[in-house]
Amino acid sequence: KRLSEKESVNYVALTGPLPDLEEWSTSVPSELSPRVKQWVPCELA
């Protein structure tokens, strides 16, 4: 199911520590930049 723009969820899988989000947000396309700053680590059960 495709979610609307307002409902969409942004996931990314990384290994290692969370990168500098300010630096990363300047490296991605402008439409993704604000979302990068909202990333938080997720602990697996």
N, C-alpha and C positions, 0 to 999 in steps of 0.2 A: 504494500500500500504506500503510495506516495503522499507525504504530508504536505500541507500548505506551508508557505514560506514562514508564517508566524508559528506554526506547530513543529517545524523541523528541529531535529536534534543533531548536534555535531559531535561525532566520536572520532578519536584517533588513537591508535595503539602505538606506544613507544616502549622501547626497552631502555633501562637506565634512568637516571634522574630527569626530572622535568626541566626542559630547556628554559632559557631566559625568554619569557613570553613577550616582553617589549621588543626584543631583537627579532624574534620569530615573526611577530605581527607585521614588521616592516618588510619581511621577505616574501610574504604570501600576497596573492592578488587582493586588491582593495576590498572586494566584497567579502573576503574571509577575515580580514584584519581585525575587526571588532570582536569577532567570535573567538579568536585565538586567546585574547586576554581573559576569556571566561573559562578556559580549561582548568580543570582541577584533577588531581590524582584520584584514582579509584582503586580501592583495595579489593582484591579477589578473596572470596570466602575460602 
